[in-house]
Amino acid sequence: MLNVLIIGNGQCGNRILDSINKQAMNRGSTAKEASGGLAKYISKHKYHSNVQTVAINTAINDLKEMRYTKAKDRIHIKNLHGVGANRTIGKEVFEQQKGTILRNVEERGNFDVAFVITSASGGTGSSFTPPLIEELKKTHDFPIYAVVVLPFREEGTLYLQNAAFMLKELRDGPCDGIILADNQYLKSIGGNVQDAYDGINSMIARRLIFLLDSLDSEMMMVTDLGDFKTVMKGGAGLATIGYFKADNEMPIRTVIQNALSPRGLLFSTDVYKEAGRAMIILKGDKKYLGMDDVSAEIERLTGAVGHVFKGLIVENGSLPEALCVLTLNSAEELESLYEGAVQAIGIEKDKKDRVKKKKEMESAFMTIDGMDPEY
Ligand code: GDP
């Protein structure tokens, strides 16, 4: 059985972690049981692996908002005024208080793999995640992957520049790979912001749970943590995940195509142009997993990508599902985010210069303080 650590940093990370715990808890429950107020007290997380979850935040209210994550798994890092969206403050707070976090993780024993989930653009998660991974890597040799949520592009200059710096720090550091999810790309989920967040969070949660299950499952054809590591080593250190579950009878080829299309992906990419390596896991009743169909579709992907690991999980009576982990050699969407970030940094710099000029103006006014006009 795999030992898995999942850390959720900051508000976005906390909420996605809570969504993962919610889905793990509700497995096998009826909708009524799952939505019942007592669900969280009487249910247990039903992970296939030994999964430990830790939520970290400077904002106590974000931690209190969590409904499916145990109190002992929530770490409040005290900082009087939060960190705003200021990563410089965030990094200072992490440096001062990292002992609390590292001790908590240490007490949980050893792991085979870890995931750290965060937004790229806020304050706490964005500034804590790169140094946290660096600290953990000093004393552990298990792979650590960051699951990073990119901002809606209209959220403003500070978020955009935070995202750009945060991703660069992660890539320059010892993180074993970055799995991208993009709020902007996924916003078509619709509804108000909260509904969109909930929808996106549960999409990410579902994909991660499926991935963990399949790394720890007795498959007809096996993929394992070793294969996942190899896939994540490919490409430019960036990856994303596609997933699709049929809600009616559907050929497996269509299920795979849907998982690799905007319906299934967490990040905007043309898989056939940008992907570097891939791992596909298919699940469902045997009647959907015909070898000829599966091979035909996977060969198409292999032709474009180079190497595709594949796994099949037979589940009697289940409609077909497909999950695909893709590492990316290039990412046009990320390049345009960086162009936006460069502009954002320019705008913020201009604003600072203007404030400086305003101060000079104020001191010009002050030069005549206490004086009277002479005629
Ligand atoms: P932190 O608490 O200081 O780390 O900041 P946040 O996690 O709130 O980071 C702000 C960014 O995260 C913005 O781009 C938000 O759109 C995004 N965000 C906040 N909450 C959620 C959420 O629940 N789900 C998703 N997908 N994004 C979120």
Residues whose N, C-alpha, C, O or C-beta is under 5 A from the ligand:
A	BS01	GDP	N9 G10 Q11 C12 G13 R15 G84 S119 S121 G122 G123 T124 G125 S126 V149 P151 F152 Y197 I200 N201
